Amino acid sequence: MARGAVTADRVAEAAAELADEVGLEGMTVSEVARRLGVKDANLYAHIGNAHELRVRVAVLALAELADRGAVALAGRAGKEALVAFADVYRDYGREHPGRYAAMRVELDPETARASAGRRHSDMMRAILRGYALEEPDQTDAVRLLGSVFHGFVSLEGSGGFRHHPRGADESWSRVLDTLDVALRAWPASAPAGAETSR
């Protein structure tokens, strides 16, 4: 690629492609510059440092996944919406492991607000309205879904399920069945200030 064709967006795309191929840790400024056919110094016209490069990949990945999620959720509610969104999340993690890993990069508050991260939360909340969950239960449920999705995708991606003959697809289906049951039977919140037993 000619130097004049290098843009901030193209840098992020090249970095994302590289991260998927070699892993987020292997994605360096030097390797991205080589891929774009420019010197390292040329890249610094578009990024401040290696961390900013990761942030650019994170922002790109959040937007891509949010777009896929929005398409998957269109016209769906309840368990159908839950499964569609969860499948998009898992599929993206399997197809784009480097980009998926980048979504765990901590963003500064301003970048986070401008990113598609809020869209992810909004889509989960839309799913949860189908289960009649209101605040503060909705926030707790968003955290539950995010934890389960991320935990499963991360373990699967690192080979954590390969040691057992039961396929990951079967377990994934059961996990989603269980989440659906849990969301339908969500316990009522204790009144504010009430003592809870452990």
C-alpha positions as CSV (number, residue, x, y, z in Angstrom):
1,M,0.0,0.0,0.0
2,A,1.4,3.4,-0.9
3,R,2.1,5.8,1.9
4,G,-0.5,8.3,0.8
5,A,-3.2,5.7,1.1
6,V,-2.5,5.2,4.8
7,T,-5.3,6.6,7.0
8,A,-6.3,6.2,10.6
9,D,-9.1,3.8,9.6
10,R,-6.7,1.7,7.5
11,V,-4.2,1.5,10.3
12,A,-7.0,0.2,12.6
13,E,-8.2,-2.3,10.0
14,A,-4.6,-3.6,9.3
15,A,-4.0,-3.9,13.1
16,A,-7.2,-5.8,13.5
17,E,-6.4,-8.2,10.7
18,L,-3.0,-8.8,12.2
19,A,-4.4,-9.3,15.7
20,D,-6.7,-12.0,14.4
21,E,-3.8,-13.7,12.7
22,V,-1.1,-13.6,15.4
23,G,-3.0,-12.6,18.5
24,L,-3.3,-9.3,20.2
25,E,0.0,-9.6,22.0
26,G,1.8,-10.2,18.7
27,M,0.3,-7.2,17.1
28,T,3.0,-4.6,17.1
29,V,3.5,-1.1,15.6
30,S,6.4,-2.5,13.5
31,E,4.3,-5.4,12.2
32,V,1.4,-3.2,11.3
33,A,3.7,-0.7,9.5
34,R,5.3,-3.6,7.6
35,R,1.8,-4.8,6.5
36,L,1.0,-1.3,5.3
37,G,4.3,-0.9,3.5
38,V,5.5,2.1,5.5
39,K,8.1,2.8,8.1
40,D,7.2,2.7,11.8
41,A,7.6,6.4,12.1
42,N,4.9,6.9,9.4
43,L,2.4,5.2,11.6
44,Y,2.9,7.7,14.4
45,A,1.2,10.3,12.3
46,H,-2.0,8.3,13.1
47,I,-1.4,6.8,16.5
48,G,0.4,8.0,19.6
49,N,1.8,4.6,20.8
50,A,1.2,0.9,20.9
51,H,-1.6,1.2,23.5
52,E,-3.5,3.6,21.2
53,L,-3.2,1.0,18.4
54,R,-4.9,-1.5,20.7
55,V,-7.6,1.0,21.6
56,R,-8.2,1.6,17.9
57,V,-8.7,-2.1,17.4
58,A,-11.0,-2.3,20.4
59,V,-13.2,0.5,19.1
60,L,-13.4,-1.1,15.7
61,A,-14.3,-4.5,17.2
62,L,-17.0,-3.0,19.4
63,A,-18.6,-1.3,16.4
64,E,-18.5,-4.4,14.3
65,L,-20.0,-6.6,17.0
66,A,-22.7,-4.0,17.8
67,D,-23.7,-3.9,14.1
68,R,-24.0,-7.7,14.0
69,G,-25.9,-7.7,17.2
70,A,-28.4,-5.2,16.0
71,V,-29.1,-7.2,12.8
72,A,-29.5,-10.4,14.8
73,L,-31.9,-8.9,17.3
74,A,-34.2,-7.3,14.7
75,G,-37.8,-8.6,15.2
76,R,-36.8,-11.0,18.1
77,A,-37.7,-11.0,21.7
78,G,-37.4,-13.2,24.8
79,K,-35.3,-16.4,24.4
80,E,-35.1,-16.0,20.7
81,A,-33.4,-12.6,21.1
82,L,-31.2,-13.9,23.9
83,V,-29.9,-16.9,21.8
84,A,-29.5,-14.7,18.6
85,F,-27.4,-12.1,20.5
86,A,-25.4,-14.7,22.3
87,D,-24.6,-16.6,19.1
88,V,-23.4,-13.4,17.5
89,Y,-21.1,-12.8,20.4
90,R,-19.7,-16.3,20.3
91,D,-19.3,-16.4,16.5
92,Y,-17.5,-13.1,16.5
93,G,-15.0,-14.3,19.2
94,R,-14.3,-17.5,17.1
95,E,-14.0,-15.6,13.8
96,H,-11.9,-12.7,15.2
97,P,-10.0,-13.8,18.2
98,G,-7.6,-10.8,18.1
99,R,-10.3,-8.3,17.8
100,Y,-12.3,-10.0,20.5
101,A,-9.3,-9.9,22.9
102,A,-9.0,-6.2,22.1
103,M,-12.5,-5.5,23.4
104,R,-11.1,-6.2,26.9
105,V,-8.7,-3.3,26.6
106,E,-9.7,-0.6,29.1
107,L,-10.8,2.5,27.4
108,D,-10.6,6.0,28.9
109,P,-14.0,7.5,29.8
110,E,-14.2,9.8,26.7
111,T,-13.3,7.0,24.3
112,A,-15.7,4.6,26.0
113,R,-18.5,7.1,25.7
114,A,-17.8,7.6,22.0
115,S,-17.5,3.9,21.3
116,A,-20.2,1.3,20.5
117,G,-19.8,-0.2,24.0
118,R,-23.0,1.6,25.1
119,R,-24.9,-0.1,22.2
120,H,-23.9,-3.5,23.5
121,S,-25.4,-2.6,26.9
122,D,-28.5,-1.1,25.3
123,M,-29.0,-4.3,23.3
124,M,-28.7,-6.5,26.4
125,R,-31.2,-4.2,28.2
126,A,-33.6,-4.5,25.3
127,I,-33.4,-8.3,25.6
128,L,-34.0,-8.1,29.3
129,R,-37.1,-6.0,28.9
130,G,-38.6,-9.1,27.2
131,Y,-38.1,-10.8,30.6
132,A,-39.8,-7.9,32.4
133,L,-36.6,-7.0,34.3
134,E,-36.3,-3.4,35.6
135,E,-33.5,-1.7,37.5
136,P,-31.5,-2.6,39.6
137,D,-32.1,-6.2,38.4
138,Q,-31.5,-5.2,34.8
139,T,-27.9,-4.1,35.6
140,D,-27.2,-7.2,37.5
141,A,-28.6,-9.3,34.6
142,V,-26.5,-7.4,32.1
143,R,-23.4,-8.2,34.1
144,L,-24.5,-11.9,34.4
145,L,-24.9,-12.2,30.6
146,G,-21.7,-10.4,29.9
147,S,-19.8,-12.6,32.3
148,V,-21.2,-15.9,31.0
149,F,-20.7,-14.9,27.3
150,H,-17.2,-13.7,27.9
151,G,-16.3,-16.6,30.1
152,F,-17.5,-19.2,27.7
153,V,-16.0,-17.6,24.6
154,S,-12.6,-17.0,26.3
155,L,-12.4,-20.6,27.6
156,E,-13.4,-22.0,24.3
157,G,-10.9,-19.8,22.5
158,S,-8.1,-20.9,24.7
159,G,-8.9,-24.6,24.2
160,G,-10.4,-25.0,27.7
161,F,-13.1,-27.4,26.5
162,R,-11.0,-29.7,24.3
163,H,-10.3,-32.2,27.0
164,H,-13.8,-33.5,27.2
165,P,-15.7,-35.5,24.6
166,R,-18.9,-33.5,25.0
167,G,-19.0,-30.8,22.3
168,A,-18.9,-27.1,23.1
169,D,-22.0,-26.5,21.0
170,E,-24.1,-28.8,23.2
171,S,-22.9,-27.1,26.3
172,W,-23.5,-23.7,24.8
173,S,-27.1,-24.6,24.0
174,R,-27.6,-25.8,27.6
175,V,-26.0,-22.6,29.0
176,L,-28.5,-20.5,27.0
177,D,-31.4,-22.7,28.1
178,T,-30.3,-22.2,31.7
179,L,-29.9,-18.4,31.3
180,D,-33.4,-18.2,29.9
181,V,-34.8,-20.1,32.9
182,A,-32.8,-17.9,35.3
183,L,-34.0,-14.7,33.7
184,R,-37.6,-15.9,33.8
185,A,-37.3,-16.8,37.5
186,W,-35.2,-13.8,38.5
187,P,-35.6,-13.2,42.2
188,A,-37.2,-10.0,43.4
189,S,-34.7,-7.4,44.6
190,A,-34.6,-6.7,48.4
191,P,-35.9,-3.3,49.3
192,A,-33.2,-0.6,49.5
193,G,-31.3,-0.8,52.8
194,A,-32.7,-4.2,53.6
195,E,-30.3,-6.8,55.2
196,T,-29.6,-9.8,53.0
197,S,-28.4,-13.1,54.4
198,R,-25.5,-14.9,52.8
